[in-house]
Amino acid sequence: MVRFAQDTQLDLDENDLIFMEEFNDFQIEGRYPDYMFAIQKRCTPEYTKLLLEKVKNLKSCSQEKM
């Protein structure tokens, strides 16, 4: 996600960049299966809903810029 932000030259604020770094944690799960427990523990329904809203907002922002 961080590389995406750099490559697309989107005008993202600091909160968006922090979120993208946080979202990168989910890529680690595929490479390190033991990490899955930590991800599952972190993903409460409230956290997951917030995460999905942020992803949708970034998607909309990136589509508008393309």
Summary of the structure (lengths in Angstrom):
residues: 66
radius of gyration: 13.0
end to end distance: 16.5
largest distance: 37.5
contacts: 139
relative contact order: 0.16
helix: 85%
strand: 0%
